[in-house]
Amino acid sequence: MPELGRDEIREVLLRHYRIIYRVESHGITVLTVFEGHRLFPRDVPTE
């Protein structure tokens, strides 16, 4: 993900929303969902 520079953090666009998620060995964890026209929120927990 360009904003974070981390390969395990990814995003998918679904209609007007951005879904940010972390790839883990046992699956994925959704970190946040927000409207796509907004800037990336800086308070997303990535750990």
N, C-alpha and C positions, 0 to 999 in steps of 0.2 A: 504494500500500500504506500503510495508516494508520500502522503502526509507524515507517515511515521517511519518509513524506511525499514520496515520489518516484514519479512517474507511470510511469517505465520499469521499476520493480520491481513485479512482480505475484505473485499466488499462486493456486493452484488446490487444492481439497480433493479428495482421492481416498481414499475409505473413511476410515481413521483417520489419514491422513497429510496434512500441508501441504507442498506443493511450491512453493518460492520460486524465481522465475526473473526474468531481465532480458531485456527486449525490445531487440533490436539490429537494425540495418539489414539484416543478412544472415541473421537467424533469432533464436533465443533461446539463452540460456545458463542452465542450471539451477544455482542457487547453493547450495541445500541442500534436503534432505528430512528432515522430522522428524515425530514423533507429534503429532497435532493438539491433544492435551490439555496439551502443554508450552508454556511461555512462549516467545516469539520469542527465538531465540538472538542475543546481541549481537555475536558474533564472525563473523557472516556477511559474507563479502567482497562488497561492493556496487560496487566499482570495477573 
